[in-house]
């Protein structure tokens, strides 16, 4: 089995190093911006040694993961002397393998390996990465190596073509980051009737978890519930009137989300085209 090294000892690099070592992969070296952070990762992984710089990692590892912040990946790739036999992989969600061009020119194989997961801390990342989806970009034989890593992590992979990554990453932002934004907006509304943000979040969590469960078990579009799915014009009118009075800054967001939800309701089959048009008029009315 090929030896593995990491350049970058942040959340993603640490979690991948720990989980791959648990699956039997020889993780032998790590470097980071500071020797202390490299040593912290190395202490968590049997057989791994902290190094002073990325070149020292590349000198001892056959597969090198660059797990720095996205803006530093190209610079790191350009600073290292690569060789044939190296496999160089970054974990950016938005960048393609093009930013690893210095490694490609040196004869190394290059790839991208992005865990489609929310990684709020090292502990959460170590827990959440197994079973995640991974976006892969590479050519054979590296592609098969990356697929095996995903399988060993009990994950699911999708192979992306050059040019796919930006919209792939935008989709991840919408599904993950903007969900946090939506919950924040919902908890703000709870404060209008005296609930604290913490109380509101705790109250909404079972609803959120139930929605996620329905997405997994029932799927789109049948998991959609609520007034748009029912074509309930009266309730929506009341919502918008109350928002105009108490939270006018949310009206435009409510309208746009409503417009985007109408096709899902139609696909579910609970409302027809006539009611869909009535909903569109309601959301478009100023």
LINFENVEN-V873855 format. One record per residue. RES is the residue in one letter. D_CENTER is the distance of its C-alpha to the mean C-alpha in Angstrom with 1 decimal. Layout:
RES_D_CENTER, RES_D_CENTER
This chain:
X_28.4, X_27.2, X_26.6, X_23.3, X_22.7, X_20.0, X_20.4, X_18.3, X_18.4, X_15.5, X_12.9, X_11.2, X_14.6, X_16.4, X_14.3, X_14.5, X_18.2, X_19.1, X_17.7, X_19.1, X_22.4, X_22.6, X_22.5, X_25.3, X_23.9, X_26.0, X_24.0, X_26.8, X_25.8, X_23.6, X_24.1, X_22.6, X_23.9, X_26.2, X_28.0, X_27.4, X_23.6, X_24.2, X_26.7, X_24.5, X_22.1, X_25.1, X_26.7, X_24.0, X_24.4, X_27.8, X_29.3, X_27.0, X_28.7, X_27.7, X_28.7, X_29.8, X_27.9, X_25.7, X_28.8, X_29.9, X_26.8, X_27.3, X_30.9, X_30.3, X_27.1, X_26.9, X_23.1, X_21.5, X_17.8, X_17.3, X_14.6, X_15.8, X_14.3, X_13.8, X_17.2, X_19.0, X_18.0, X_20.8, X_23.3, X_22.7, X_23.1, X_26.3, X_27.8, X_28.0, X_30.7, X_29.1, X_31.2, X_31.4, X_30.0, X_26.9, X_23.4, X_21.0, X_17.3, X_14.6, X_10.9, X_9.9, X_7.3, X_10.1, X_13.2, X_15.3, X_17.8, X_20.4, X_19.8, X_21.1, X_24.4, X_26.7, X_25.7, X_26.3, X_29.6, X_30.7, X_30.3, X_27.1, X_24.5, X_21.1, X_17.7, X_13.9, X_11.8, X_8.0, X_6.5, X_3.9, X_4.2, X_5.3, X_8.0, X_10.8, X_13.5, X_14.8, X_16.3, X_13.3, X_11.3, X_14.4, X_14.7, X_11.2, X_10.6, X_13.6, X_13.2, X_9.5, X_9.0, X_9.2, X_9.8, X_13.3, X_15.7, X_19.1, X_22.7, X_24.8, X_25.6, X_22.4, X_20.4, X_22.2, X_21.6, X_17.8, X_18.1, X_20.3, X_17.9, X_15.3, X_18.3, X_19.5, X_16.2, X_16.8, X_13.8, X_13.6, X_13.2, X_13.3, X_15.4, X_14.8, X_17.9, X_18.4, X_17.6, X_14.8, X_11.9, X_12.2, X_12.3, X_9.4, X_7.3, X_9.4, X_8.8, X_5.1, X_6.9, X_9.7, X_8.5, X_6.8, X_8.6, X_11.6, X_12.1, X_12.9, X_15.2, X_16.8, X_17.6, X_19.0, X_21.2, X_22.3, X_23.3, X_25.2, X_27.2, X_28.1, X_29.7, X_32.2, X_33.8, X_33.7, X_30.6, X_28.7, X_24.9, X_24.7, X_26.9, X_25.1, X_21.7, X_23.4, X_25.2, X_22.2, X_20.0, X_22.1, X_21.7, X_17.9, X_18.0, X_20.6, X_18.6, X_15.7, X_18.4, X_20.1, X_17.2, X_17.2, X_21.0, X_22.4, X_19.7, X_19.9, X_22.3, X_24.4, X_22.1, X_22.8, X_25.4, X_27.2, X_29.7, X_28.3, X_28.1, X_31.7, X_32.9, X_34.0, X_35.2, X_37.1, X_34.2, X_32.1, X_35.1, X_35.4, X_31.8, X_32.2, X_35.6, X_34.4, X_31.5, X_34.0, X_36.1, X_33.8, X_30.5, X_31.3, X_28.2, X_26.1, X_28.3, X_26.8, X_23.2, X_24.8, X_26.7, X_23.9, X_21.6, X_24.8, X_25.5, X_22.2, X_22.8, X_26.3, X_25.5, X_23.5, X_26.7, X_28.9, X_27.0, X_27.4, X_31.1, X_32.1, X_33.1, X_35.0, X_35.0, X_37.7, X_35.7, X_32.6, X_34.8, X_36.1, X_32.6, X_31.8, X_35.0, X_34.3, X_30.9, X_32.5, X_35.6, X_36.0
